[in-house]
Amino acid sequence: MQSNAALEYDYSVAKLFTYTTILFGFLGMLIGTLIAAQLAFPELNYLLGEYGTFSRLRPLHTNIVIYGFTLSGVWATFYYSGQRVLKVSMAESKFIMAVGKIHFWLYFVAALAAVVSLLLGFTQSKEYAQMEWPFDIVVVLIWVLWGIAMFGLIGIRREKALYISMWYYIACFLGIAMLYLFNNMSVPTYFVSGNVGNILHSVSMYSGTNDALVQWWFGHNAVAFGFTVPIVAMIYYFLPKESGQAVYSYKLSLLSFWGLMFVYLWAGSHHLLWSTVPDWMQTMGSVFSVVLILPSWGSAINMLLTMKGEWNQLTENPLIKFMVLASTFYMLSTLEGPIQAIKSVNAIAHFTDWIPGHVHDGVLGWVVFMIMAALFHMAPRMFKREIYSKKLMEAQFWLQTTAVVLYFTSMWIAGITQGMMWRAVDEYGNLMYSFIDTVTVLHPYYAIRALAGVLYLTGFLMFAYNMFKTMTSSRELSEEPQFRSPMA
Amino acid sequence: MFHWLEKNPFLFSVGVFLVIAFAGIIEILPNFAEASRPVQGLRPYTVLELAGKEIYKKDNCIACHSQLIRPFKAETDRYGQYSLSGEYAYDRPFLWGSKRTGPDLHRVGNYRTTDWHENHMWEPTSVVPGSIMPAYKHQFTNIADIETAYAEAVTVKNVFNVPYGDDIKPGKAAFEAYKPKILAEAKKIAADMKNKDVKDAVAAGKVPEVVALIAYLNSLGSDRYEAKK
């Protein structure tokens, strides 16, 4: 039998990923705010010569927030909570510790190199899979290293039953591995053509409609397994830990998990409604998108009910506020998505700003809020100091919540306005508006969205400052807090 | 109920994998061969057009432009015949895009000309007042990588049986032998342009990015159907 003495967990890898979460979060949101402003004020396209146009920067924004910020957050929380739910310390195995560290450094160097390559315009032009083939190989290596660290820890665990969060981390690992491998299948042209041309260049294994189908099977589910699955892993760990409440229902978590696994993958074709993909697949995409409400809301409701009888914590602890709001935005976003996946609605919504609006109420309200809350919870335990400022955290919460609301409302209006104008006809059946009319009309909404970006970025800087002060100069703690995180 | 599975990470992982792999197999596989067949009379992109497609990718035009005309009257009125699956048979990758900050381009070659594109890429507001598209002046001086475009043609010919002629074959020497054809095509485009840097570069045997891009944009539409010629 293991003694009941508390294990000394080792957070060195979790800390490293925490730093990059903050770094890439800032960088990704800064570029996001800039490109949002460019749509309202096109003169801002010329700050960096050919490298500063909206088109060149947009993949940088998406890749940095997905593969920089979110993945760092996923790994920071995994290397923190993984040890704790498995009841095993990283320090117990020199091998796993080394793998964890190599995992981090290879990731960090590759991420920086990828940023440069995208800025220079080396791209496969597949959304969220822009990186060229040599990077894909490094990504696979990084993923395998994570797998070794995770299954290594599982192999030497003391707690035999895997906690719910671990289910989701495992699913994230397997899902992204499968999707990424198949979507990035390509043939490097340099080798086939007898050493002609650029060595970085490749052509996709799939053409046209097939390529579209594989790409959105990937694109949709990269969101599923990157922006949903590991974030659910976080909330299942951090909300009960911070509130001191047990998860409301084990059965509901089972249903939500297996439901999510089965249903999510089908929904990818809702990105291709009214396209040249066969009709039956489009309908499958619509139907499964609607069914997807069940497992998504299952998790969210399970989390909200976990707070049953303890709602007073919502007013007392800003960290609980972050997580409850994240859960609520998750519900909003997973209702909005299925609505957009209905063919008649999609006919208006597709190609408009309603889509980025939907993406951002999900990521700003759910993903980023949850990751920040997780890091806030981890900080006093990793750095053994109380959180620097509760007031700052409260202010940040309201500032960013306002920003998210401004963002999605302006984009809803912009999207529906544009969708309606594209199809408007006069009494003779002729199109009423030239395309440019439908662009200039959006100016005020683009300006509001840019403002929302500035507010959200400011909030993120407040978060970064609060974290920095917590790491360096806040009051030291003599023992680890049990539940609620101490804050000044 | 499932407690036994949660104590067995290996079986758990296998279970998760089977459940998530299921949808892809059912949705993607059955239609795979069918969806890759070209419509009748469709020709592959020329090497210059492929080089232009690379500029389209590099400057990431798909951030704002789609290439997918949906089967609605409002769209066919605005852009022309709705898109067919077989028209994309030679598109690797597909470039449908997911956002129309600017208009669709799938048939832009049918209603825009070389000189329109030249003015537009130099200063979009000169032809579309109120446009929020940035100017792409660097495309007038940057030189397109026709060698890599040639390598792409060789690759899709050899690996995916795209019907190119016998003069598209591996090796640097083959590329050098083929180069005059690319330049001849570029000269035809440049003849309709007025920018002096572009004309000088083409005369000196180089292909500025904008020339390749315009060749590609002109090919989007009926130009790639041999029946039309």
HADDOCK unambig.tbl for C-alpha pairs under 7 A between the chains (distance, minus, plus):
assign (segid A and resid 39 and name CA) (segid B and resid 132 and name CA) 6.58 0.50 0.50
assign (segid A and resid 42 and name CA) (segid B and resid 132 and name CA) 5.53 0.50 0.50
assign (segid A and resid 42 and name CA) (segid B and resid 134 and name CA) 6.56 0.50 0.50
assign (segid A and resid 45 and name CA) (segid B and resid 134 and name CA) 6.17 0.50 0.50
assign (segid A and resid 50 and name CA) (segid B and resid 138 and name CA) 6.35 0.50 0.50
assign (segid A and resid 53 and name CA) (segid B and resid 134 and name CA) 6.66 0.50 0.50
assign (segid A and resid 55 and name CA) (segid B and resid 59 and name CA) 6.21 0.50 0.50
assign (segid A and resid 55 and name CA) (segid B and resid 60 and name CA) 5.24 0.50 0.50
assign (segid A and resid 55 and name CA) (segid B and resid 61 and name CA) 6.31 0.50 0.50
assign (segid A and resid 55 and name CA) (segid B and resid 63 and name CA) 5.53 0.50 0.50
assign (segid A and resid 56 and name CA) (segid B and resid 59 and name CA) 5.69 0.50 0.50
assign (segid A and resid 56 and name CA) (segid B and resid 60 and name CA) 5.96 0.50 0.50
assign (segid A and resid 121 and name CA) (segid B and resid 58 and name CA) 4.61 0.50 0.50
assign (segid A and resid 121 and name CA) (segid B and resid 59 and name CA) 6.67 0.50 0.50
assign (segid A and resid 122 and name CA) (segid B and resid 58 and name CA) 6.42 0.50 0.50
assign (segid A and resid 123 and name CA) (segid B and resid 57 and name CA) 6.89 0.50 0.50
assign (segid A and resid 123 and name CA) (segid B and resid 58 and name CA) 6.46 0.50 0.50
assign (segid A and resid 125 and name CA) (segid B and resid 57 and name CA) 5.68 0.50 0.50
assign (segid A and resid 160 and name CA) (segid B and resid 7 and name CA) 5.53 0.50 0.50
assign (segid A and resid 161 and name CA) (segid B and resid 6 and name CA) 5.31 0.50 0.50
assign (segid A and resid 161 and name CA) (segid B and resid 7 and name CA) 4.46 0.50 0.50
assign (segid A and resid 162 and name CA) (segid B and resid 6 and name CA) 5.27 0.50 0.50
assign (segid A and resid 162 and name CA) (segid B and resid 7 and name CA) 6.19 0.50 0.50
assign (segid A and resid 170 and name CA) (segid B and resid 13 and name CA) 6.95 0.50 0.50
assign (segid A and resid 171 and name CA) (segid B and resid 16 and name CA) 6.56 0.50 0.50
assign (segid A and resid 174 and name CA) (segid B and resid 17 and name CA) 6.56 0.50 0.50
assign (segid A and resid 189 and name CA) (segid B and resid 151 and name CA) 5.63 0.50 0.50
assign (segid A and resid 189 and name CA) (segid B and resid 152 and name CA) 5.53 0.50 0.50
assign (segid A and resid 189 and name CA) (segid B and resid 155 and name CA) 5.67 0.50 0.50
assign (segid A and resid 190 and name CA) (segid B and resid 151 and name CA) 6.54 0.50 0.50
assign (segid A and resid 192 and name CA) (segid B and resid 155 and name CA) 5.64 0.50 0.50
assign (segid A and resid 193 and name CA) (segid B and resid 151 and name CA) 5.20 0.50 0.50
assign (segid A and resid 193 and name CA) (segid B and resid 154 and name CA) 5.64 0.50 0.50
assign (segid A and resid 193 and name CA) (segid B and resid 155 and name CA) 5.91 0.50 0.50
assign (segid A and resid 193 and name CA) (segid B and resid 170 and name CA) 4.44 0.50 0.50
assign (segid A and resid 193 and name CA) (segid B and resid 171 and name CA) 6.12 0.50 0.50
assign (segid A and resid 194 and name CA) (segid B and resid 170 and name CA) 5.05 0.50 0.50
assign (segid A and resid 194 and name CA) (segid B and resid 171 and name CA) 4.63 0.50 0.50
assign (segid A and resid 195 and name CA) (segid B and resid 171 and name CA) 6.62 0.50 0.50
assign (segid A and resid 196 and name CA) (segid B and resid 147 and name CA) 6.51 0.50 0.50
assign (segid A and resid 196 and name CA) (segid B and resid 148 and name CA) 6.54 0.50 0.50
assign (segid A and resid 196 and name CA) (segid B and resid 151 and name CA) 5.60 0.50 0.50
assign (segid A and resid 196 and name CA) (segid B and resid 171 and name CA) 6.33 0.50 0.50
assign (segid A and resid 196 and name CA) (segid B and resid 172 and name CA) 5.83 0.50 0.50
assign (segid A and resid 197 and name CA) (segid B and resid 147 and name CA) 4.87 0.50 0.50
assign (segid A and resid 197 and name CA) (segid B and resid 148 and name CA) 3.89 0.50 0.50
assign (segid A and resid 197 and name CA) (segid B and resid 151 and name CA) 6.00 0.50 0.50
assign (segid A and resid 198 and name CA) (segid B and resid 148 and name CA) 5.57 0.50 0.50
assign (segid A and resid 203 and name CA) (segid B and resid 92 and name CA) 5.98 0.50 0.50
assign (segid A and resid 203 and name CA) (segid B and resid 93 and name CA) 6.92 0.50 0.50
assign (segid A and resid 204 and name CA) (segid B and resid 92 and name CA) 5.33 0.50 0.50
assign (segid A and resid 204 and name CA) (segid B and resid 93 and name CA) 5.56 0.50 0.50
assign (segid A and resid 206 and name CA) (segid B and resid 92 and name CA) 6.65 0.50 0.50
assign (segid A and resid 207 and name CA) (segid B and resid 36 and name CA) 6.40 0.50 0.50
assign (segid A and resid 207 and name CA) (segid B and resid 89 and name CA) 5.79 0.50 0.50
assign (segid A and resid 207 and name CA) (segid B and resid 90 and name CA) 6.24 0.50 0.50
assign (segid A and resid 207 and name CA) (segid B and resid 91 and name CA) 5.39 0.50 0.50
assign (segid A and resid 207 and name CA) (segid B and resid 92 and name CA) 4.88 0.50 0.50
assign (segid A and resid 207 and name CA) (segid B and resid 93 and name CA) 6.12 0.50 0.50
assign (segid A and resid 207 and name CA) (segid B and resid 94 and name CA) 6.41 0.50 0.50
assign (segid A and resid 208 and name CA) (segid B and resid 36 and name CA) 6.92 0.50 0.50
assign (segid A and resid 208 and name CA) (segid B and resid 88 and name CA) 4.45 0.50 0.50
assign (segid A and resid 208 and name CA) (segid B and resid 89 and name CA) 5.23 0.50 0.50
assign (segid A and resid 208 and name CA) (segid B and resid 90 and name CA) 6.76 0.50 0.50
assign (segid A and resid 208 and name CA) (segid B and resid 91 and name CA) 5.06 0.50 0.50
assign (segid A and resid 208 and name CA) (segid B and resid 92 and name CA) 6.47 0.50 0.50
assign (segid A and resid 208 and name CA) (segid B and resid 93 and name CA) 6.71 0.50 0.50
assign (segid A and resid 208 and name CA) (segid B and resid 94 and name CA) 4.69 0.50 0.50
assign (segid A and resid 209 and name CA) (segid B and resid 35 and name CA) 6.05 0.50 0.50
assign (segid A and resid 209 and name CA) (segid B and resid 85 and name CA) 6.06 0.50 0.50
assign (segid A and resid 209 and name CA) (segid B and resid 88 and name CA) 6.73 0.50 0.50
assign (segid A and resid 210 and name CA) (segid B and resid 32 and name CA) 6.36 0.50 0.50
assign (segid A and resid 210 and name CA) (segid B and resid 35 and name CA) 6.21 0.50 0.50
assign (segid A and resid 210 and name CA) (segid B and resid 36 and name CA) 6.74 0.50 0.50
assign (segid A and resid 211 and name CA) (segid B and resid 93 and name CA) 6.44 0.50 0.50
assign (segid A and resid 211 and name CA) (segid B and resid 94 and name CA) 5.99 0.50 0.50
assign (segid A and resid 212 and name CA) (segid B and resid 94 and name CA) 6.13 0.50 0.50
assign (segid A and resid 213 and name CA) (segid B and resid 28 and name CA) 6.93 0.50 0.50
assign (segid A and resid 261 and name CA) (segid B and resid 16 and name CA) 7.00 0.50 0.50
assign (segid A and resid 261 and name CA) (segid B and resid 19 and name CA) 6.37 0.50 0.50
assign (segid A and resid 261 and name CA) (segid B and resid 20 and name CA) 5.64 0.50 0.50
assign (segid A and resid 262 and name CA) (segid B and resid 19 and name CA) 5.37 0.50 0.50
assign (segid A and resid 262 and name CA) (segid B and resid 20 and name CA) 5.64 0.50 0.50
assign (segid A and resid 265 and name CA) (segid B and resid 20 and name CA) 6.35 0.50 0.50
assign (segid A and resid 265 and name CA) (segid B and resid 23 and name CA) 5.76 0.50 0.50
assign (segid A and resid 265 and name CA) (segid B and resid 24 and name CA) 6.94 0.50 0.50
assign (segid A and resid 266 and name CA) (segid B and resid 23 and name CA) 5.29 0.50 0.50
assign (segid A and resid 274 and name CA) (segid B and resid 70 and name CA) 5.77 0.50 0.50
assign (segid A and resid 274 and name CA) (segid B and resid 71 and name CA) 6.91 0.50 0.50
assign (segid A and resid 275 and name CA) (segid B and resid 68 and name CA) 6.99 0.50 0.50
assign (segid A and resid 275 and name CA) (segid B and resid 70 and name CA) 6.21 0.50 0.50
assign (segid A and resid 276 and name CA) (segid B and resid 84 and name CA) 6.03 0.50 0.50
assign (segid A and resid 276 and name CA) (segid B and resid 85 and name CA) 5.02 0.50 0.50
assign (segid A and resid 281 and name CA) (segid B and resid 27 and name CA) 6.58 0.50 0.50
assign (segid A and resid 351 and name CA) (segid B and resid 98 and name CA) 5.52 0.50 0.50
assign (segid A and resid 351 and name CA) (segid B and resid 99 and name CA) 4.04 0.50 0.50
assign (segid A and resid 351 and name CA) (segid B and resid 100 and name CA) 4.94 0.50 0.50
assign (segid A and resid 352 and name CA) (segid B and resid 99 and name CA) 6.04 0.50 0.50
assign (segid A and resid 352 and name CA) (segid B and resid 100 and name CA) 6.24 0.50 0.50
assign (segid A and resid 422 and name CA) (segid B and resid 74 and name CA) 6.93 0.50 0.50
assign (segid A and resid 423 and name CA) (segid B and resid 74 and name CA) 5.00 0.50 0.50
assign (segid A and resid 431 and name CA) (segid B and resid 74 and name CA) 6.87 0.50 0.50
assign (segid A and resid 435 and name CA) (segid B and resid 103 and name CA) 6.57 0.50 0.50
assign (segid A and resid 436 and name CA) (segid B and resid 131 and name CA) 6.68 0.50 0.50
assign (segid A and resid 440 and name CA) (segid B and resid 130 and name CA) 6.47 0.50 0.50
